[in-house]
Amino acid sequence: IRSASESNLSIDALLLRLREMGFHIGVVVDEAHHGFGHGTQALDFYSQHLRPEFTLLLTATPDDADAEAFKRAAGFKRLHPITISRMDAVAAGLVKPGVRSIAFVASQDQEAIVDFETTALREGTAMHRAIKAGLQTAGINLVPLMLVQVDSSKDSVERVRGKLLELGFLDDQIAVHTAAEPDGNLLALAVDETKEVLIFKMAVALGFDAPRAFTLVSMRGIVDEDFGTQIVGRIMRVH
């Protein structure tokens, strides 16, 4: 887009022409909690080439430190924050009122004999099927989706797939999306109700939009609070 062709202006030339015509340029930054980062090509492109008159930063995971860093890097004197609470979104029917969070723990002398993974999958499956039955009873024509986040251990995807098959899922009801096994139809899977389970490691945590996802089973420890919030956010949306 920085290079001109016979059929298209470069974005640099397009911006120049628009400004000559009297237009102002605005930039919308989604997932703005990631920020641009100091000294990155994105920041240089934004501040040296786009040079927008208006910028709108959007994030569901606000981070004041990131916002301050961006403000300094972009040379802003101040930002004008507009905050929408989660309860505002609940009242508008955009997200669920809350989630039920369950952790499986054992005393130190019993940890070695407890299969946490199998237990979590079994209980998650029971919840998934209870929600599926509840939707049917309510006359809602929707098949829910269960998300399963596996750890980084070798063969974790196949191990969990095998356990899900033992729990009664059919092979074609299970989808996988990881860096090693990317699913090019990931967005279509969000509405493909033949799939009831999606196994992933990290890739689904950001931006995956599947409002029929009601249940999350995670075998991965969360180090970053914002990342954990993003993962839980996958099951917070309303169909």
Residue frames relative to the residue before (quaternion, step in Angstrom):
aa qw qx qy qz dx dy dz
I 1.0000 0.0000 0.0000 0.0000 0.00 0.00 0.00
R 0.6129 0.5274 -0.3563 0.4682 3.60 1.22 -0.19
S 0.6830 0.4621 -0.2776 0.4929 3.60 1.27 -0.23
A 0.3828 -0.7199 0.5331 0.2258 3.57 -0.93 0.90
S 0.0898 -0.7657 0.6329 0.0708 3.56 -1.23 0.52
E 0.7051 -0.4448 0.3167 0.4524 3.59 -1.27 0.04
S 0.7552 0.3908 -0.2047 0.4848 3.58 1.10 -0.66
N 0.8040 0.2238 -0.1037 0.5411 3.62 1.15 -0.46
L 0.4397 -0.6400 0.5613 0.2864 3.52 -1.19 0.66
S 0.4925 -0.5740 0.5335 0.3786 3.57 -1.23 0.33
I 0.6125 -0.5557 0.3899 0.4049 3.59 -1.14 0.46
D 0.5916 0.5660 -0.3681 0.4406 3.62 1.11 -0.61
A 0.6913 0.4631 -0.2732 0.4827 3.58 0.91 -0.96
L 0.6219 0.5480 -0.3366 0.4468 3.57 1.06 -0.77
L 0.6641 0.4985 -0.3068 0.4650 3.58 0.91 -0.90
L 0.6348 0.5302 -0.3265 0.4574 3.58 0.99 -0.84
R 0.6797 0.4898 -0.2927 0.4609 3.57 0.90 -0.93
L 0.6412 0.5255 -0.3243 0.4555 3.60 0.97 -0.82
R 0.6656 0.4915 -0.3099 0.4683 3.57 0.95 -0.84
E 0.6223 0.5324 -0.3389 0.4630 3.58 1.06 -0.71
M 0.6745 0.4790 -0.2784 0.4880 3.58 1.18 -0.62
G 0.6133 -0.6013 0.3290 0.3925 3.58 1.30 0.02
F 0.4867 0.6643 -0.4384 0.3601 3.57 1.25 0.13
H 0.3080 -0.6789 0.6242 0.2337 3.54 -1.32 0.44
I 0.3497 -0.7381 0.5455 0.1881 3.57 -1.15 0.68
G 0.0768 -0.7892 0.6086 0.0288 3.56 -0.93 0.95
V 0.1783 -0.7677 0.6081 0.0945 3.54 -1.17 0.67
V 0.1562 -0.7581 0.6272 0.0869 3.57 -0.99 0.92
V 0.1190 -0.7949 0.5942 0.0301 3.58 -0.73 1.12
D 0.1743 -0.7828 0.5907 0.0886 3.58 -0.47 1.19
E 0.8044 0.1902 -0.1894 0.5300 3.59 -1.22 0.53
A 0.1334 0.8695 -0.4678 0.0856 3.55 1.07 0.82
H 0.5112 0.6401 -0.4395 0.3686 3.62 1.20 -0.18
H 0.5718 0.5665 -0.3907 0.4466 3.60 1.22 -0.29
G 0.2591 -0.7946 0.5096 0.2045 3.57 1.16 -0.59
F 0.5818 -0.5812 0.4418 0.3586 3.52 -1.32 -0.07
G 0.3626 -0.7238 0.5112 0.2887 3.57 1.06 -0.63
H 0.4883 -0.6835 0.4601 0.2875 3.54 -0.92 0.93
G 0.8503 0.1769 -0.1353 0.4769 3.55 -0.97 0.93
T 0.4819 0.6745 -0.4429 0.3415 3.62 1.19 0.30
Q 0.6317 -0.5232 0.4035 0.4054 3.58 -1.26 0.31
A 0.6121 0.5562 -0.3530 0.4374 3.58 1.07 -0.72
L 0.6636 0.4924 -0.3042 0.4739 3.58 0.93 -0.88
D 0.6470 0.5169 -0.3208 0.4596 3.58 0.96 -0.82
F 0.6507 0.5114 -0.3105 0.4675 3.60 0.95 -0.88
Y 0.6574 0.5188 -0.2977 0.4582 3.56 1.01 -0.89
S 0.7906 0.3717 -0.1843 0.4503 3.57 0.66 -1.12
Q 0.7468 0.4080 -0.2243 0.4749 3.62 1.04 -0.70
H 0.7928 0.3156 -0.1511 0.4991 3.60 1.06 -0.69
L 0.7063 0.4118 -0.2718 0.5076 3.60 0.81 -0.90
R 0.0527 0.8481 -0.5270 -0.0143 3.59 0.93 -0.99
P 0.0704 0.8593 -0.5052 0.0386 3.62 0.77 0.97
E 0.4765 -0.6425 0.5198 0.2999 3.54 -1.22 0.58
F 0.7837 0.1593 -0.0758 0.5956 3.57 1.19 -0.60
T 0.0328 -0.7795 0.6252 0.0208 3.57 -1.08 0.73
L 0.1075 -0.7764 0.6197 0.0404 3.56 -0.95 0.97
L 0.1407 -0.7953 0.5880 0.0442 3.56 -0.59 1.19
L 0.0844 -0.8083 0.5827 0.0090 3.59 -0.77 1.05
T 0.1964 0.7718 -0.5922 0.1227 3.58 -0.94 0.85
A 0.3050 -0.7188 0.5931 0.1963 3.54 -1.18 0.68
T 0.7094 0.3531 -0.2330 0.5638 3.58 1.32 -0.02
P 0.0774 -0.8561 0.5083 0.0520 3.60 0.51 1.13
D 0.0323 -0.7712 0.6357 -0.0101 3.53 -1.08 0.81
D 0.3591 -0.7738 0.4796 0.2055 3.57 -0.33 1.25
A 0.6223 0.5449 -0.3452 0.4434 3.58 1.06 -0.71
D 0.6411 0.5109 -0.3202 0.4748 3.60 1.00 -0.82
A 0.6532 0.5238 -0.3152 0.4468 3.57 0.95 -0.90
E 0.6571 0.5025 -0.3090 0.4693 3.58 0.97 -0.84
A 0.6425 0.5222 -0.3260 0.4563 3.58 0.98 -0.83
F 0.6544 0.5012 -0.3125 0.4722 3.57 0.98 -0.84
K 0.6322 0.5465 -0.3316 0.4379 3.58 0.98 -0.87
R 0.6720 0.4833 -0.2965 0.4763 3.58 0.93 -0.89
A 0.6849 0.5040 -0.2962 0.4349 3.57 0.85 -1.00
A 0.7269 0.4263 -0.2390 0.4824 3.59 1.02 -0.80
G 0.4831 -0.7020 0.4115 0.3232 3.57 1.28 -0.16
F 0.3711 0.7234 -0.5005 0.2975 3.58 1.16 0.51
K 0.4308 -0.6702 0.5326 0.2856 3.55 -1.17 0.57
R 0.7910 -0.1353 0.0852 0.5905 3.58 1.03 -0.71
L 0.3448 -0.6929 0.5928 0.2227 3.52 -1.34 0.42
H 0.3008 -0.7305 0.5827 0.1907 3.57 -1.23 0.46
P 0.1439 -0.8410 0.5148 0.0837 3.61 0.06 1.23
I 0.0885 -0.7357 0.6692 0.0556 3.53 -1.16 0.80
T 0.1034 -0.8334 0.5426 0.0153 3.56 -0.41 1.22
I 0.1055 -0.7580 0.6420 0.0465 3.54 -0.96 0.96
S 0.3475 -0.7638 0.5028 0.2077 3.60 -0.55 1.11
R 0.6299 -0.5297 0.4024 0.4009 3.54 -1.26 0.40
M 0.6412 0.5278 -0.3282 0.4501 3.59 1.05 -0.73
D 0.5636 0.5587 -0.3868 0.4697 3.61 1.18 -0.48
A 0.6708 0.4919 -0.2892 0.4738 3.56 0.98 -0.90
V 0.6120 0.5340 -0.3432 0.4718 3.60 1.09 -0.70
A 0.6695 0.5080 -0.2968 0.4534 3.57 0.90 -0.97
A 0.6861 0.4654 -0.2747 0.4871 3.58 1.12 -0.66
G 0.4938 -0.6897 0.4079 0.3378 3.59 1.30 -0.02
L 0.4640 0.7076 -0.4219 0.3257 3.59 1.20 0.44
V 0.7911 0.1116 -0.0700 0.5974 3.61 1.13 -0.57
K 0.6038 -0.5636 0.4220 0.3738 3.55 -1.26 0.45
P 0.6103 -0.5828 0.3863 0.3724 3.62 -1.12 0.56
G 0.7929 -0.1994 0.1417 0.5581 3.60 1.08 -0.55
V 0.3454 -0.7025 0.5711 0.2471 3.53 -1.33 -0.09
R 0.3498 -0.6723 0.5993 0.2579 3.52 -1.31 0.38
S 0.1242 -0.8156 0.5645 0.0261 3.56 -0.60 1.17
I 0.0417 -0.8030 0.5938 -0.0296 3.56 -0.79 1.08
A 0.0994 -0.7761 0.6212 0.0438 3.58 -0.90 0.96
F 0.2788 -0.7504 0.5771 0.1620 3.57 -0.98 0.85
V 0.0556 0.8002 -0.5887 0.1004 3.55 -0.56 1.19
A 0.0964 -0.7714 0.6259 0.0626 3.55 -1.30 0.39
S 0.5808 -0.5609 0.4447 0.3876 3.55 -1.20 0.43
Q 0.6782 -0.5283 0.3215 0.3969 3.56 -1.16 0.61
D 0.6942 0.4800 -0.2968 0.4468 3.61 0.93 -0.76
Q 0.7143 0.4203 -0.2610 0.4949 3.62 1.26 -0.16
E 0.4530 0.7268 -0.4374 0.2744 3.59 1.24 -0.29
A 0.6665 0.5354 -0.3081 0.4173 3.57 0.96 -0.84
I 0.7417 0.4080 -0.2301 0.4801 3.60 1.10 -0.55
V 0.6141 0.5376 -0.3523 0.4579 3.60 1.28 0.02
D 0.2459 -0.7412 0.6076 0.1448 3.57 -0.92 0.95
F 0.2235 -0.8250 0.5071 0.1108 3.55 0.12 1.33
E 0.6414 0.5505 -0.3294 0.4208 3.59 0.94 -0.87
T 0.6855 0.4722 -0.2837 0.4760 3.57 0.85 -0.99
T 0.6365 0.5333 -0.3256 0.4522 3.58 0.99 -0.82
A 0.6769 0.4921 -0.2931 0.4623 3.58 0.87 -0.96
L 0.6581 0.5022 -0.3095 0.4679 3.59 0.96 -0.84
R 0.6471 0.5229 -0.3204 0.4530 3.59 0.96 -0.84
E 0.7070 0.4500 -0.2661 0.4763 3.57 0.86 -0.97
G 0.6226 0.5302 -0.3377 0.4660 3.60 1.08 -0.70
T 0.6413 0.5194 -0.3127 0.4702 3.56 1.03 -0.82
A 0.6332 0.5258 -0.3282 0.4635 3.59 0.99 -0.81
M 0.6604 0.4928 -0.3062 0.4767 3.59 0.98 -0.84
H 0.6276 0.5428 -0.3283 0.4514 3.58 0.97 -0.88
R 0.7039 0.4592 -0.2723 0.4685 3.58 0.85 -0.93
A 0.6065 0.5367 -0.3567 0.4656 3.59 1.11 -0.60
I 0.6520 0.4986 -0.3074 0.4815 3.59 1.02 -0.83
K 0.6311 0.5355 -0.3269 0.4562 3.58 1.00 -0.84
A 0.6720 0.4829 -0.2897 0.4809 3.59 0.95 -0.90
G 0.6410 0.5366 -0.3212 0.4449 3.57 1.02 -0.81
L 0.6353 0.5194 -0.3220 0.4721 3.57 1.03 -0.79
Q 0.6542 0.5104 -0.3107 0.4636 3.58 0.97 -0.87
T 0.6491 0.5223 -0.3114 0.4570 3.58 0.97 -0.90
A 0.6959 0.4621 -0.2635 0.4825 3.58 1.07 -0.78
G 0.4969 -0.6821 0.4135 0.3420 3.57 1.28 -0.03
I 0.4700 0.6582 -0.4459 0.3835 3.57 1.23 0.52
N 0.2877 -0.7916 0.5217 0.1355 3.56 -0.50 1.23
L 0.4322 0.6733 -0.4690 0.3741 3.56 0.36 1.30
V 0.2179 -0.7483 0.6127 0.1311 3.57 -0.93 0.92
P 0.3397 -0.7650 0.5045 0.2120 3.63 -0.53 1.09
L 0.3295 -0.7229 0.5777 0.1877 3.54 -1.33 0.41
M 0.2033 -0.7568 0.6090 0.1224 3.57 -1.02 0.86
L 0.2319 -0.7653 0.5887 0.1186 3.57 -0.83 1.02
V 0.0737 -0.7921 0.6057 0.0164 3.58 -0.90 0.93
Q 0.1284 -0.7966 0.5894 0.0387 3.57 -0.52 1.22
V 0.1845 -0.8031 0.5614 0.0758 3.56 -0.56 1.18
D 0.5388 -0.6088 0.4663 0.3486 3.56 -1.27 0.33
S 0.6392 -0.5648 0.3800 0.3577 3.58 -1.30 -0.01
S 0.3943 0.7290 -0.4832 0.2822 3.60 1.22 0.16
K 0.6431 -0.5475 0.3771 0.3801 3.55 -1.21 0.57
D 0.8549 0.1009 -0.1087 0.4971 3.57 -1.02 0.91
S 0.2853 0.7860 -0.5126 0.1951 3.62 1.15 0.45
V 0.6315 0.5410 -0.3462 0.4344 3.59 1.00 -0.75
E 0.7043 0.4563 -0.2746 0.4694 3.58 0.81 -0.98
R 0.6126 0.5490 -0.3507 0.4475 3.58 1.07 -0.70
V 0.6920 0.4618 -0.2743 0.4823 3.57 0.90 -0.94
R 0.6004 0.5497 -0.3625 0.4538 3.59 1.03 -0.70
G 0.6489 0.5229 -0.3152 0.4541 3.58 0.95 -0.89
K 0.6640 0.4977 -0.3045 0.4676 3.59 0.97 -0.82
L 0.6359 0.5197 -0.3285 0.4666 3.58 1.06 -0.71
L 0.6202 0.5257 -0.3344 0.4766 3.58 1.07 -0.71
E 0.6431 0.5169 -0.3154 0.4689 3.58 1.03 -0.78
L 0.6737 0.4884 -0.2838 0.4765 3.56 1.17 -0.62
G 0.6771 -0.5555 0.2654 0.4031 3.57 1.27 0.20
F 0.4905 0.6293 -0.4588 0.3911 3.60 1.23 0.08
L 0.4062 -0.6764 0.5531 0.2673 3.55 -1.19 0.58
D 0.6400 -0.5601 0.3576 0.3858 3.57 -1.11 0.65
D 0.7207 0.4358 -0.2698 0.4669 3.61 0.93 -0.82
Q 0.5682 0.5540 -0.4023 0.4566 3.60 1.27 0.18
I 0.6778 0.4798 -0.2645 0.4904 3.59 1.31 -0.25
A 0.0871 -0.7816 0.6169 0.0317 3.59 -0.86 0.99
V 0.2001 -0.7684 0.5995 0.1011 3.56 -1.24 0.55
H 0.0728 0.7732 -0.6292 0.0320 3.56 -1.04 0.80
T 0.2032 0.7422 -0.6090 0.1923 3.56 -0.42 1.29
A 0.6821 -0.4558 0.3559 0.4477 3.57 -1.29 0.13
A 0.6844 0.4750 -0.2782 0.4781 3.57 1.08 -0.75
E 0.7859 0.1737 -0.0859 0.5872 3.58 1.15 -0.66
P 0.0044 0.8383 -0.5452 0.0061 3.62 0.55 1.07
D 0.2683 -0.7432 0.5938 0.1520 3.55 -1.05 0.81
G 0.3538 -0.7724 0.4932 0.1871 3.56 -0.43 1.23
N 0.6993 0.4324 -0.2563 0.5082 3.57 1.26 -0.40
L 0.1873 0.8369 -0.5007 0.1177 3.58 1.19 0.53
L 0.6860 0.4751 -0.3003 0.4621 3.60 0.86 -0.90
A 0.6324 0.5150 -0.3346 0.4721 3.59 1.06 -0.69
L 0.5917 0.5912 -0.3604 0.4130 3.58 1.11 -0.68
A 0.5591 0.6257 -0.3823 0.3870 3.57 1.15 -0.63
V 0.7819 0.2789 -0.1498 0.5370 3.60 1.08 -0.69
D 0.5220 0.6219 -0.4166 0.4089 3.60 1.29 0.11
E 0.1809 -0.8511 0.4861 0.0813 3.56 0.00 1.31
T 0.4731 0.6152 -0.4789 0.4104 3.59 1.22 0.29
K 0.6693 0.4448 -0.2813 0.5245 3.59 1.29 -0.38
E 0.1284 -0.8174 0.5601 0.0409 3.58 -0.73 1.10
V 0.7712 0.2320 -0.1358 0.5770 3.59 1.25 -0.35
L 0.0756 -0.7649 0.6374 0.0545 3.56 -1.07 0.80
I 0.1884 -0.7720 0.6015 0.0817 3.57 -0.67 1.17
F 0.1131 0.7902 -0.5942 0.0986 3.58 -0.86 0.94
K 0.3884 -0.6829 0.5561 0.2713 3.55 -1.35 0.14
M 0.8168 -0.0844 0.1056 0.5609 3.59 0.51 -1.20
A 0.6224 0.6497 -0.3353 0.2794 3.56 0.96 -0.98
V 0.6795 0.5022 -0.2996 0.4431 3.60 1.06 -0.62
A 0.5033 0.7075 -0.4025 0.2899 3.58 1.23 -0.37
L 0.7820 0.2708 -0.1395 0.5438 3.62 1.06 -0.67
G 0.8803 0.1625 -0.1009 0.4342 3.53 -0.97 0.89
F 0.5389 0.6202 -0.4214 0.3839 3.63 1.18 -0.25
D 0.1233 -0.8275 0.5476 0.0120 3.56 -0.55 1.19
A 0.2491 0.7480 -0.5733 0.2232 3.58 -0.18 1.32
P 0.1975 -0.8340 0.5026 0.1130 3.60 0.17 1.23
R 0.6229 0.5336 -0.3657 0.4399 3.64 1.17 -0.27
A 0.4905 0.6318 -0.4470 0.4006 3.60 1.27 0.14
F 0.0637 -0.8256 0.5604 -0.0163 3.56 -0.59 1.19
T 0.7946 0.2703 -0.0983 0.5347 3.58 1.07 -0.73
L 0.0736 -0.7837 0.6165 0.0182 3.57 -1.02 0.88
V 0.0577 -0.7592 0.6479 0.0200 3.55 -0.91 1.00
S 0.0138 -0.8321 0.5533 -0.0360 3.59 -0.53 1.14
M 0.1793 -0.7768 0.5983 0.0802 3.53 -0.94 0.99
R 0.6064 0.5648 -0.3372 0.4467 3.58 1.30 0.11
G 0.4320 -0.6989 0.5101 0.2545 3.56 -0.85 0.97
I 0.3154 -0.7510 0.5526 0.1768 3.58 -0.99 0.84
V 0.1862 -0.7884 0.5807 0.0802 3.58 -0.64 1.16
D 0.7589 0.3211 -0.1654 0.5418 3.57 0.95 -0.96
E 0.4460 -0.7259 0.4576 0.2543 3.59 -0.61 1.15
D 0.6475 0.5214 -0.3281 0.4487 3.60 0.95 -0.84
F 0.6462 0.5143 -0.3230 0.4622 3.59 0.99 -0.82
G 0.6328 0.5257 -0.3241 0.4670 3.57 1.04 -0.79
T 0.6313 0.5307 -0.3220 0.4649 3.56 1.04 -0.80
Q 0.6381 0.5300 -0.3237 0.4551 3.57 1.00 -0.83
I 0.6551 0.5128 -0.3202 0.4532 3.60 0.95 -0.86
V 0.6619 0.4882 -0.3059 0.4796 3.58 0.90 -0.91
G 0.5980 0.5949 -0.3469 0.4100 3.57 1.12 -0.66
R 0.5568 0.6138 -0.3961 0.3954 3.60 1.18 -0.45
I 0.7569 0.3451 -0.2123 0.5129 3.62 1.10 -0.57
M 0.5319 0.6508 -0.3935 0.3724 3.60 1.26 0.16
R 0.5879 0.6217 -0.3741 0.3577 3.60 1.16 -0.41
V 0.3794 -0.7110 0.5513 0.2158 3.54 -1.28 0.49
H 0.4582 -0.6898 0.4861 0.2792 3.57 -0.85 0.97
